[in-house]
Every structure is written in C-alpha cells, then in structure tokens.
Amino acid sequence: MTSVLIATGQSLQRVGLRMLLESQPDLTVVGEAAHGPEAVRLSALLRPDIVLLDGRGSGTDTVETVRRLVHAPDGPAPHVLLLTTSDDADPYGALRAGAAGHLREDATADELVAAVRVVAAGDVVVSPGLTRALIDVVRSRRAVESSVPGNRLGTLTGRERDVLTAVASGDSNAEIADRLSIAPTTVKSHVSNILTKIGARGRVQAVVFAYESGLVRPPQHVLHA
C-alpha cells in the first residue's frame, strides 16, 4: 500500500484528491496539509511514501518545502510529486532540490493516479512542460555550470552513460532493460551507481544532470508553448 500526504492550500482540491486516491485499492491518504510548513511537519510525523505538493506558491517557498521534505533528518524521505497550474511554471529549482516529478494540475484522474504509482516505484514523471522548462534553463545556465557536471560525467562507465541517457528520456527500468537488452535488476544496479557517482538523490536530479553535463543535448526544435 502506497501512502500519500496531500499538500495544497485549496480545501476543495484536497477533498477531491483524497476521494480520487482513496478509490484506488493500492493507495491511501494518510494526511492533508494546507501549506509547506505543515506538509513538512506532517511528513515527519506520518512518514508518507509520496507527498503530492501544490507548486503554485512562490518559487522560493516551493523549493524550500521540497528541500525540507526530501532531507528528512530521520527515516526515509518521501517522493515529492509537484502539481502546477500550467506548463509555463518553472519547476527547475524544485527538481534540483529533490522533487521526483511534475504534473499539470489539469491532468486527468487516470494520469494523476498513474503518476503517483510511477513516482512511488522510484521512476520519473516528466511532462512535456517539464521538458521544455528544463531545456530552456539548461540552455541559459550551461555556460556557467557545465564544468562541474562535466567532471562528474567522466566518472561514469559507457554502460552507465547509456542508462543515464535512457533515464533522461523518461524510460522506466523495464523499458531501459528492453532497450539495452539487459536484466531489469542490472538496470536498477546501474541507476543506483549513477546516482552515487553524480551525487543525485533521485532520477529527476539525474535527468537534470544529463542535460547540464551535455550528455543529452536539448533538441534545437523545441519551442516555448
């Protein structure tokens, strides 16, 4: 059973999300929070697997909330799934802070439930809006930040680079295993080694690293929505 903490300032949204998630046999809502500090407090108390976090606050507030959630002092940290109002939202800072993914608030019920399950399994939820935001920011920051990621990229083996490239494409472990003709357990081992070598807490940060290091090149045809 996957436990979820809902964190949004809209009471009606909290009710709707609770009803949706608790209608699923493998999901349970263990608490609700109206703002970031309350989400951090309840997360430390309830130890949910997932925190479904409304990302509509100021960027600084959201990043700080994510950072505090994923750097839990005791016990396992939750996976944080961001809900944003539009593809124009910039989730970059929250992703670097450790968020596990990004989903538009107007996603369908099936998409939201699927995203919760994907994040709970340790995989990445990458929406088209997230990809655009990531590409835009990486293009603007690469000249400043490329040297450090590039150094860490050199610690990866060829196979690890192949796996990281696939992770950056949003592939699951099963899809990577099929693409590279290796066992899923081998993929899991590679991903774990990659995260350790590049100093990332999760797969989304690995995606950020893949772009920043130049391992994955932003498509030149990607335009603003």
N, C-alpha and C positions, 0 to 999 in steps of 0.2 A: 504494500500500500504506500503510495506516494503522498506525503503530507505537504500542504500548501498554506502559506500565510499570504493573505491579500492585503496590499498596502495602497490605498487610494483615498483621496480626500472626498470623493463623491459617494455619499451613503447609498444612493440607488444603484450605483455601479457595483458597490461591494455586495449588495443583495443579489444582483443579477449574476455576478461572478460566482458567488457561493452556490447558488442554485444550479448553475451550469456544471461546476466542477464536482459537486457532491452527487450529481446524477450519474457520474461515472463510477463503475464498480471498483476501479483501482486508484481513485483519487479521493482525498479527504481534506477538508479545510479545517485547520487547527486554530485559526485566529484571524482577526481583522485589525488593521491599523489605519488611522486617518492621516498620518504624516510620517516623515522619515524617522525622527527620533523615537516615535512609538514603535515603528517597524523594527528598529534596531533592538529596542528593549524586549519586545515580544519574541523576536527571533532568538535572542539569547536565552529566553525562558522556555520557549516551546520547541526549539530545535527543528524547524520545518526542513523538508528536503528542498523546497522551492519557495522563493519569495517573488510574488507577482507584483511588481512595483510600477506605479503610475509615474511616468517620466515627465509629467507636464510642469513640474516645479522648475525653478531656475536651474540652469545647468550646473552651477556650483553646488547647490543643495543636493541634486540627484547624484552627482559624482561622490560627494562626501557620504551620502547614505549607502551607496553601493560599496564604497571602500570599508565602511564600518561593518557592513553585513558580511562581507567575504573575508574580513580579517578578524573573525571571531576569536577571542582570546582562549576559549576553552571549547573543546569538542569540534565536530566537523562543521564547516561553514556551509550555508545554503547556496544553491544555484539561484542567481537573480535573473529573472526574465522581465525586461522592460516593456511597458506599454506606452506608446507615444501617439499623439493625435494625428500626425501626418508624416509623410516621407521626407518632409523638409526638416524635421527635427534632427539635431546633430547628436548622435549617441556616442561619438568617438571617445570623449572623456570618460564616460561611464564604462565603456568597453575596456579601456586601458586600466580602469580601476578594478575590473574583475567581473563585470556583468557577463552572463552566459548567452545573451541574445537579445533581440529586439523584434517587437511585433507591433504592427499598427493597431491602434485601438479599434478600428472598424473591421478588423479581421472577423471572419465568420466563427461561429461557435466551434465548428469542427477544426478550423485552423488553430484556434487558441488551445483546445484540448490536445491536439497533436503536438503543438509547440511545447506545452508543459511536459508531455511524455518524452519528447526528444531531449529537452534540457535535463530532465531527471536521469536520462540514460547517459549523460555526460557528453552529448553531441551538441552541435551548434545550430541555432536558429538564425539564419541570415536572410532577411527580407531584401527585396530589390532596393528599397530606400536606404537600408544599412550599407549595402554595397556601394551605392553612389556616394553616400556621406564619407565612407572610408576612403574611397578613391580620391575624392576631392581634397580631403585633409592630407592624405599621404602625398599628393602632388605638391601641395603648398609647403609641406614640412620636410620633405625628403632631403633637401639640400642642407638642412640644419641638423637632422638627426640620423642620417644614413650611416655614419661612421660606426657608431656603437652596435646597431643591429647587424651591420655587415661583419663585424668582428665575431659576433656570436654565430652567425651563419656558417663560418668556417669550421665550427666545432661539429657540424652535422655530417654524417656519412651520406653517400649518394642515395642510398635507400631511404634514409630519414628525410632527405630533401624531397624525394618523390612522394612520401607520405604527407609531408607538410604541404606540398603543392595541392594534393588532393583534399586535405583538410581545408585549405583556403578556398577551395571550390565549393565547399559546403557538403562534401560527401560524408556519409556515415562510415563507421568502421567496416560494416558489411560491404558497402559499395567500394571502399578502398581495397578491401581484400579481393573482391572480384576483379577490379581494375588491374591490380598488380599481381594477381594470381598467387596470393599468399594467404595463410590462415588468418581468420579474424583475431585469434589470440596473439599472433605475431604483430598485427597492426596495432593492437592495444599496447603491446610492449614498446613498439616504436614510438607511439604517441607519448607514452609516459617518459621515455628517454628524451624526446624532443623538448617536452615541457621543462624537464630538469635542466637541460643544456642551455635553453634560451631564457630561463628564469620566468616562465609564464605560469600563471595559476590555473589556466584553463584553455580550452580550444579557441575561444574567441580571441583571447590575447595572442594565441599562436597565429591566428589569421592576420591580426594587426601586424605582428612581427614579419609575416611572409611578405606583406606589401611594403613595409618600411625598409626591409633589408634588400628589396629588389628581386627577391626570389620569384615573386609573382608580379608581373607588370600590369598596371592598370590599363584596361582597353582604351585605346585612343578615341573610340567612337562613343563612349559613354558620355551622355549629356545630362544636364540638370533636368529634373522633371518639371 
